Amino acid sequence: MSPTVYAALPAAMTFALVMSITPGPNNTMLLASGVNFGFRRTLPHMAGITFGCTVMMVAIGLGLGQLFERVPGLYAALEAASVAYLLYLAWKIATSRSLSVSNANQRPMTFLQAAAFQWVNPKAWMMALTGVTAFRLNDDLLINAVSLAVAFAIVNLPSVSVWAAFGVAVRRLLSSSAVLRAFNWTMAALLVASILPTLKHGLQSL
């Protein structure tokens, strides 16, 4: 490893930790999923988040971010899709009413759904764009992108798992249907709150 890598890697992983473990759309949904479906059934959701963020970081590191700079309309379309989809997910969380892990009418997010969601997740875009811009682990474009993505993945998975585990820990406190309903509506409200900066930016761009 070069001295540059030794200096940049700890900073990059610290940044990944802060971005991964702080509240945002992913962690809000994982908390709700841990409460409603349990830890085991939420595992594909967690793995999908990490995989999706990893692929996004590699893509942006190889030049996808420059495409948005050249065609601003694409980013505006992405913001609109992000807001619409997150509002839909907020409604799904708000109307989830059962703690039963065998309930066939309610299902946690799948691996592929969670991975695809990262492409309409404003926080994931901010994390990937900032990470690729701020930290350089190698002068080779491909090696740098892959190295950053692997470093972020190592930090991301255990970080997001904390939220699902916390959801499982508070399941007993939410055994009452009324309390569970209040919890789910609160999670939905927090999810909506997490996209307010994106919505504000979109309105200002009009």
Helices and strands as residue ranges (DSSP letters): H 3-21, H 25-37, H 39-59, I 60-64, H 65-70, H 72-94, H 111-117, G 118-120, H 122-134, H 141-169, G 171-174, H 177-194, H 196-205
